[in-house]
């Protein structure tokens, strides 16, 4: 099944209950990109990974520039950096799309309030490869979408650019790009190039159990 939409910004019309606007033009930093993407980059919130001024996740910070550059080099973004990037087979979103009031860190209740909006969008995209960025996003994705929550230590420098097989997903944890050392961009680039050159979709063909010769692929 494919999502039918020509919207790059907030393609599913999410409207989370934000306590404060991010800027005069953007109430929140909502999901952005290809609504039928195989690759989904998941960040924490705008105060960590940027976008309050643009309304686009992973923009407006030095870390965002580093991450976008790698995504461009592997063919998922159209330019090394843009405030409104052209995404190809890529979707970007945050666990907590609202900008925290006065720059504070969201508390547990705030994350819980926004989680249904993230989860609905995540499942609508239903990407094959998930790239959680930073410790909080990685903890959440491992806990919710893999069986590895208590088996993979979230030592981000150690697991950056690795592969964790989930329940129908391939998870590639990404260290916060604001903290990257000289090797982190190369490690992530190499991993994404290897994945893009492989059959990364975790699907089974059940067509053999049905009449006719058409394949029927499921996650």
C-alpha positions in Angstrom: 0.0 0.0 0.0 1.2 3.5 -0.8 0.3 6.9 0.8 -1.2 9.1 -1.8 -0.2 12.7 -1.0 1.7 15.5 -2.6 2.5 17.1 0.8 6.1 17.1 2.0 5.4 19.0 5.2 3.2 17.1 7.7 1.7 14.9 5.1 -0.8 13.3 7.5 -2.1 16.5 9.0 -0.8 16.0 12.6 -1.8 18.7 15.1 -0.2 17.9 18.4 -1.1 20.0 21.5 1.8 22.3 21.9 2.2 24.6 24.9 4.2 27.2 22.9 4.9 27.9 19.3 8.3 27.3 17.9 8.4 30.6 16.0 6.0 33.2 14.5 5.5 31.0 11.5 5.7 27.5 12.9 3.7 26.1 15.8 5.7 22.8 15.8 8.4 20.9 13.8 6.3 18.2 12.2 7.2 15.3 10.0 8.8 16.1 6.6 9.8 14.3 3.5 8.7 11.4 1.3 5.5 9.8 2.8 6.4 6.5 1.1 10.0 6.5 2.3 12.0 3.3 3.1 14.3 5.4 5.4 12.9 7.2 8.5 15.2 9.5 10.6 13.9 10.0 14.1 15.1 12.7 16.4 14.4 14.0 19.9 12.8 17.5 19.8 13.5 20.8 18.1 15.5 22.1 21.0 18.0 19.4 20.5 18.1 18.8 16.7 16.8 22.1 15.3 14.0 23.3 13.1 12.3 25.8 15.3 12.8 28.6 12.8 12.2 26.5 9.6 9.6 24.0 10.7 11.7 21.2 9.2 13.4 18.5 11.4 17.2 18.5 11.4 17.8 22.0 10.1 19.4 25.2 11.5 22.2 23.6 13.6 25.8 22.5 12.9 24.8 19.0 13.7 21.9 19.1 11.2 24.4 20.3 8.5 26.6 17.3 9.3 23.7 14.8 9.1 22.2 16.3 6.0 25.6 16.1 4.3 25.9 12.4 4.8 22.3 11.8 3.7 23.0 13.8 0.6 26.1 11.8 -0.2 24.2 8.5 -0.1 21.4 9.9 -2.3 18.6 10.5 0.2 18.7 14.3 0.1 19.1 16.5 -3.0 21.7 18.9 -1.6 24.4 18.9 1.1 22.3 21.2 3.2 18.9 23.0 2.8 16.4 24.5 5.2 13.7 22.8 3.0 15.6 19.8 1.6 14.4 17.6 -1.3 14.0 14.2 0.2 14.2 11.0 -1.9 13.0 7.8 -0.1 13.5 9.6 3.2 11.3 10.9 6.0 12.4 13.1 9.0 10.5 13.5 12.3 10.8 14.0 16.0 9.6 12.1 19.0 8.4 15.4 20.5 7.5 17.8 17.7 6.7 20.7 19.9 9.3 23.3 20.9 9.6 23.2 24.7 8.5 26.5 26.4 11.5 28.7 27.3 13.9 26.2 25.9 13.3 23.7 28.7 13.7 19.9 28.3 10.3 18.2 27.9 9.4 16.1 30.9 8.1 12.5 30.9 4.5 13.7 30.8 5.2 15.9 27.7 6.8 13.0 25.9 3.8 10.8 26.8 1.4 13.4 25.5 3.1 13.6 22.1 3.9 9.9 21.7 0.5 9.0 20.1 1.2 11.6 17.3 4.7 10.2 16.7 3.5 6.6 16.7 0.6 7.3 14.3 3.0 9.0 11.8 5.7 6.4 12.3 3.2 3.6 11.4 1.8 5.5 8.5 5.2 5.9 7.0 6.1 2.2 7.9 9.7 2.6 6.7 12.0 -0.4 6.4 15.1 1.3 7.9 14.9 3.5 11.0 17.7 5.9 12.0 17.1 7.1 15.5 19.4 10.0 16.3 20.7 10.5 19.8 20.2 8.5 23.0 16.5 9.3 23.7 15.3 8.5 20.2 17.5 5.3 20.1 16.1 4.1 23.5 12.6 4.7 22.3 13.0 2.9 18.9 14.8 -0.1 20.4 12.2 -0.4 23.1 9.1 0.0 20.9 10.1 -1.6 17.6 12.7 -4.3 18.4 13.2 -7.0 20.9 16.6 -5.6 21.9 15.6 -3.0 24.5 17.5 -4.7 27.2 20.2 -6.4 25.0 21.7 -3.3 23.3 23.5 -0.8 25.4 22.8 2.8 24.3 26.5 3.7 24.3 26.0 5.9 21.3 29.6 6.2 20.2 29.9 2.4 20.3 26.6 1.6 18.4 26.7 4.5 16.0 26.2 3.2 12.5 25.6 -0.4 13.6 22.6 -2.6 12.6 19.9 -3.9 14.9 17.2 -6.1 13.5 13.8 -5.2 14.7 10.3 -6.5 14.3 10.1 -5.9 10.6 12.6 -3.0 10.8 16.3 -2.5 10.4 17.5 0.0 13.0 20.7 2.0 12.5 21.4 4.1 15.6 23.0 7.5 14.9 25.1 9.4 17.5 23.9 13.0 18.0 25.6 14.7 15.0 26.5 17.7 17.3 28.9 15.3 19.1 30.4 13.5 16.1 34.1 12.9 16.0 36.3 12.6 12.9 35.1 9.1 12.0 31.4 9.2 12.7 30.3 10.7 9.3 32.4 8.0 7.5 30.9 5.2 9.6 27.3 6.3 9.0 28.0 6.9 5.3 29.6 3.4 4.8 26.7 1.7 6.6 24.0 3.5 4.6 25.8 2.8 1.3 26.0 -0.9 2.2 22.3 -1.0 3.1 21.2 0.8 0.0 23.2 -1.7 -2.0 21.5 -4.6 -0.4 18.0 -6.1 -0.2 17.1 -4.3 3.0 13.4 -4.9 3.0 12.3 -7.5 5.7 9.5 -9.1 3.8 8.2 -12.6 3.1 6.4 -13.6 -0.1 3.2 -15.4 0.9 2.1 -15.6 -2.7 3.0 -19.3 -2.8 0.0 -19.9 -0.6 -2.4 -18.1 -2.9 -3.9 -18.9 -6.3 -2.0 -17.5 -9.3 1.6 -16.4 -9.7 1.5 -12.9 -8.3 3.8 -12.2 -5.3 2.1 -11.1 -2.0 4.8 -9.5 0.2 4.2 -8.8 3.9 6.4 -7.5 6.7 
